[in-house]
């Protein structure tokens, strides 16, 4: 009996690929067996295309913590129609002008970088990478403002 799946085979291949990337980023299957549960062989199977076994969430959490990068989580967010943005560093909730400054600076840096990149009418890979970093920073500034607003709504004192 075949189990109905919600995603295409290509999507499951991407999940396998992200598991391979994560295990590699955490030092490979041999090193990973000392970081999380599972043997070197089992950890290798999580990224193997021909295997139907996928990494459990606790293993993903352990390895992403060690690698310092949400490799699988980023793909899972994308698959659920979400965008993963780093949690902003703690900032004084009452520092509204600081938030305003961060948001405006982030947005203007994106505008300048985009304008510069488009000066020749196209965006090459290097420009796209640099611009993407500026966009992520601007999104983090917005997330910081959002967190401060959440604290204000919840009545959390600065």
Order of alpha helices (4+ residues) and beta strands (2+ residues): alpha-alpha-alpha-alpha-alpha-alpha-alpha
